[in-house]
């Protein structure tokens, strides 16, 4: 289960979650959407409630230890909540870390996460430049 919600300002974290983390992001387009690689896009509102600008995102998770190695489950065992509010950039912050799955993930080396925004489109100069850089990092010089 996934829920999200834009807010006008920072609220106190809900203690009922097993993992809570915050990051900053910038939305030049005024859109900040949650998408899924596994299923159809989630029908959630934009997290950029105030249009273009800087935002703080807080992710909550629980139930991740319930079915870690199972590829299919008959019922929903994980829940997520994503909150956002306008805020200046700050360092990432881990507010609560109590599940075993999160501890395993944090123990592994970080991978390269790519955030795609409208400027990443190959129709823009910035997007074409980023594409060239990403391909060069992989050794793809075609």
Steps between C-alpha positions, in 0.01 A plus 500: 500500500630844404368838603636845446414846607615854439510732800555873536762452774696236691297286737623275780584144389243234592666254745295206365744436212808274502713710264485875445742698285508848346666637188493829313419539133439776250210503254572744216180396322267523800419129475624239744338163434525154654536226240552125510731277300291193579140601432285768345575851623357578841201732491651750742509880496811699417715549807603846373203673662640852453616460139865530393753515782679309775326238710570267787377142463444267793461129430344264753501119477372206702449130443811454285626211715180298441574355155855599404586190294155426358430609144121481538276544800125460538450815704662840536776479762687827439373854548660825392420865559672784317455856626630820343519867586680805360844534661854610425757228427626305803710187534327162495379394843415155639243559774417141591666172401358189663424240232748228402448553126601866532812400695597259217451768235703757695785249542540465121695751291276769355405460137457781251144625524385707207227756553326578172341838454369691201848636432618140437295482181712440191307793349699748712868592494532413871341160439730423206805600708389281792441210261853536360646506853299195614605301191864603547491382862395157369767505228239538223654751260264437208 
